[in-house]
Amino acid sequence: MDNRQSAVDVLKGVAIIGVVLHHVINRRFDAAVLEQLLGLVRVVAWAVYAFLFASGYLHALSRRQEGPGEFIWRRAMRLLVPYLWLGAVYAVAFQVIQNLGLVDYDPTRIAPTLLGKLKSLVLCDQDHVIGEQLYFFVLLFGISSLFVLLLQISASVWFVAWLVGSLSVGMIALLATQPLPLATTGLSPEMLLGALLQYALGFLFGKTREARARWQWAAVAGLAVGGALAVVSRGAGYSWVMLFVPLALYLALDRVGTGARGFAPLCALGQMSGSIFAFHTPFILQPLLIILFKLKVPQLVNVSVSVCVTLLLCVVIHKVLHRFAWLKWLRI
């Protein structure tokens, strides 16, 4: 495997661990433990952006000869169909659990009826979430489709560089008024702008992957430091830096090389990250946390064990789905 694509897989592997860790904080923990977990989540707040960067990068490497219509159709089959079927499964499961009285859900978070749950799914309504991570499929579909339409204006590297610069200016203006939330979720304007910036940035560096490393490091340093200085007076410097962690980490991985055996687990997780992203919550991670909590396992041990077991079970699911051809329609 090309070292640069391997570096992207390792980046995705680190990011998917960050995504799973983020969903741990939905449980009730002691204040001191929760503060430690929130500190950890702040460190990996860039995780969702990493997947957008990686998608743009791999888009640039693709050798498919297809028009925008074909691209958008293929993306819809790849992203929207899984979003709908998986969301429907989650909605039915939530409704069964609710009807059995096993859990009393907050009606402001989860619609009380199955029809309401399905409606929130179709509308991608984040106020009535049934699969909190599933919004990403819609986000990636929309961003990648918009980007491929923008490429119809010009597919040159200079146009993409101009686009990255323009989006960076837009983010600086946005962050000057308000910092990004800790949870980079949902389809808010700031998330959409940041997502398009990440995708375009990944595409740009995918197209210029043969450029000298000095130029790449200079680019990321200039964007990250310059942007941070522009917004730090408003308290949003952290948000800006988080936007460029995926690029900086990718460049670091590319420089040190990821062929060593020590990177193999992260590389494998990155290659299976779609399945892990889709299946890890709410019906694997959350029940594990609850069971260990009721067993009075120390809370930090609970988190560690739950995250590791969740990743392992998702890997098993991925392997099973790719082992049997008749299950291919379930693959993410």
Residue pairs with C-beta under 8 A, 6 or more apart in sequence:
1 9
3 254
3 257
3 258
3 259
4 209
4 254
5 58
5 61
6 258
6 259
6 263
6 267
7 250
7 253
7 254
7 258
8 54
8 57
8 58
8 250
8 270
9 258
9 266
9 267
9 270
9 271
10 253
10 258
10 263
10 266
10 267
10 270
11 50
11 53
11 54
11 246
11 249
11 250
11 253
11 270
12 50
12 51
12 54
12 269
12 270
12 271
12 273
13 265
13 266
13 267
13 268
13 269
13 270
13 273
14 47
14 50
14 249
14 266
14 270
15 44
15 46
15 47
15 48
15 50
15 51
15 54
15 246
15 270
15 273
16 47
16 269
16 270
16 273
16 276
16 277
16 311
17 44
17 47
17 269
17 307
17 311
18 41
18 44
18 45
18 46
18 47
18 50
19 47
19 48
19 133
19 276
19 277
19 280
20 276
20 280
20 281
20 285
20 307
20 310
20 311
21 37
21 40
21 41
21 44
21 303
21 307
22 41
22 44
22 47
22 183
23 132
23 133
23 280
23 281
23 285
23 286
24 37
24 285
24 289
24 303
24 306
24 307
25 34
25 37
25 38
25 41
26 132
26 286
27 286
27 289
27 290
27 293
29 37
29 299
30 299
33 299
33 300
36 300
37 303
38 182
41 182
42 182
42 238
45 182
45 183
45 184
45 242
46 184
46 242
46 243
46 245
46 246
47 184
48 136
48 184
48 185
49 184
49 194
49 195
49 198
49 242
49 243
49 245
49 246
50 198
50 245
50 246
50 249
51 136
51 140
51 273
51 277
52 139
52 140
52 143
52 195
52 198
52 199
52 202
52 246
53 198
53 199
53 201
53 202
53 246
53 247
53 250
54 202
54 246
54 250
55 140
55 144
55 199
55 202
56 144
56 147
56 198
56 199
56 200
56 201
56 202
56 203
56 204
56 206
57 202
57 203
57 205
57 206
57 250
58 202
58 206
59 144
59 147
59 199
59 202
59 203
59 206
60 202
60 203
60 204
60 205
60 206
60 207
60 209
61 206
61 209
64 71
66 74
68 145
68 148
68 149
68 151
68 152
71 144
71 145
71 148
72 145
72 148
75 140
75 141
75 144
75 145
76 141
79 137
79 138
79 140
79 141
80 137
80 138
80 141
82 137
82 278
82 332
83 134
83 137
83 138
83 141
84 121
84 122
86 131
86 134
86 278
86 332
87 121
87 130
87 131
87 134
88 118
88 121
90 130
90 131
90 134
90 282
90 283
91 114
91 117
91 118
91 121
91 130
92 114
93 283
94 105
94 110
94 117
94 130
95 113
95 114
95 117
97 103
98 105
98 110
98 112
105 112
108 127
109 127
109 128
109 129
110 117
110 128
110 129
110 130
111 117
111 119
111 120
111 128
111 130
116 128
117 128
117 130
119 125
120 127
120 128
120 129
120 130
121 130
121 131
124 135
124 138
124 187
126 135
126 185
126 186
126 187
129 135
131 281
131 282
132 185
132 281
132 282
133 185
133 277
133 278
133 280
133 281
134 278
135 185
135 186
135 187
136 277
137 278
138 187
139 187
139 191
139 192
139 195
140 195
142 187
142 192
143 192
143 195
143 196
143 199
144 199
146 196
147 196
147 199
147 200
147 203
150 163
151 160
153 159
157 204
157 207
157 208
160 200
160 203
160 204
160 207
161 204
163 200
164 197
164 200
164 201
164 204
167 193
167 196
167 197
167 200
168 197
168 223
168 227
170 193
170 197
171 193
171 194
171 197
171 227
171 240
171 243
172 227
172 230
172 231
172 240
174 189
174 190
174 193
175 227
175 231
175 234
175 236
175 239
175 240
176 230
176 231
176 234
176 236
177 234
178 190
178 236
179 234
179 235
179 236
179 238
179 239
180 190
180 191
180 194
180 236
180 239
180 242
181 190
184 191
184 194
185 191
194 243
197 243
198 243
198 246
201 247
202 246
202 247
205 216
205 247
205 250
208 216
213 251
213 254
213 255
216 251
217 251
220 244
220 247
220 248
220 251
223 244
224 240
224 241
224 243
224 244
224 248
227 240
227 243
227 244
228 237
228 240
228 241
229 237
230 240
231 237
231 239
231 240
232 240
258 267
268 315
269 276
269 311
269 315
272 314
272 315
272 318
274 331
274 332
275 314
275 315
275 317
275 318
275 321
275 331
275 332
276 311
276 314
276 315
276 318
277 332
278 332
279 314
279 317
279 332
280 310
280 311
280 314
281 310
284 310
284 313
284 314
285 306
285 307
285 310
288 305
288 306
288 309
288 310
289 302
289 303
289 306
292 301
292 302
292 305
292 306
293 299
293 302
297 305
320 327
321 327
321 328
321 330
321 331
322 331
